[in-house]
Amino acid sequence: MYYVYVLFSKKDSKRYIGYINNLKLRFEHHQKGKVESTKNRRPLSLIYYEACLNQQDATYREKYLKTYHGSMFIKKRLKSYLTG
């Protein structure tokens, strides 16, 4: 399984979207500052993830979630979380 995930930075209130086959380990790396793109944006919260059967599907989904329409999907899906 591959996982597409969304992290929320409590520092800058922005999202980070990625995919990986070991979500637990990857989130630990983000939390410990071992990921270059998020190390200065900690603390982070895992706010959303989806499971995909293969890497190609996860890659397509990640790319979609990074588009305008994907961003609107995340906002609608997590409306109560993001608005408080």
C-alpha positions, -999 to +999 in steps of 0.1 A: +000+000+000+010+036-007-004+065+013-010+101+001-010+123+032-015+159+042+004+176+070-006+209+086+021+232+099+011+249+131+040+273+125+029+288+092-007+273+089+001+258+055-003+223+042+023+198+029+012+170+006+033+139-001+031+101-006+050+072+008+047+034+014+054+037+052+033+065+066+042+060+102+079+061+096+076+091+072+056+111+097+082+104+124+108+117+100+088+149+095+083+153+132+121+149+139+131+174+112+147+148+090+127+160+059+143+191+043+110+206+030+093+206+064+120+208+090+116+246+095+078+243+095+074+222+127+053+213+146+032+194+121+000+175+124-012+146+101-046+159+091-055+136+062-044+104+044-056+081+017-045+045+009-037+036-027-030+001-040+001+011-060+026+038-064+012+051-097-022+058-082-006+075-052+015+097-075-016+107-095-036+115-063-007+135-048-005+156-080-042+162-080-043+173-043-016+198-051-038+215-078-064+242-072-093+216-074-074+193-051-069+221-026-107+228-027-113+191-021-091+191+010-108+223+023-143+208+019-132+174+033-117+190+064-139+220+067-146+217+105-109+210+113-095+239+092-121+264+104-121+255+140 
